[in-house]
């Protein structure tokens, strides 16, 4: 009897490659999201510290031009934080979509793996039947030889 040969081996290999590529893509997207969230935290922290500094300076009588500089800077920081928040949200959506793509690729691969397992089981069962048939035939031949000798 021939050795087990899974006809969809190339399909399974392709699906494994697709799954691995999507894993890499998800890892990169997560890394990028973490970087952007860290940057957002830093920006928010800078904005918070600048507001505290302005509040402290106002209590010590700050000059009008200096106060305007602080206010302009804080307005710009608010805009930058808003843009960074939007960017982080978009990246979060990208990560989620990439995660869904990976999940789909994993499911597609598992379908082919289950089919391969089923075919291996069928092959093992057929092989066992084949071996049992050979064993039975050998027993019958041995019995027939003994019968002829008597």
Helices and strands as residue ranges (DSSP letters): H 9-59, H 64-149
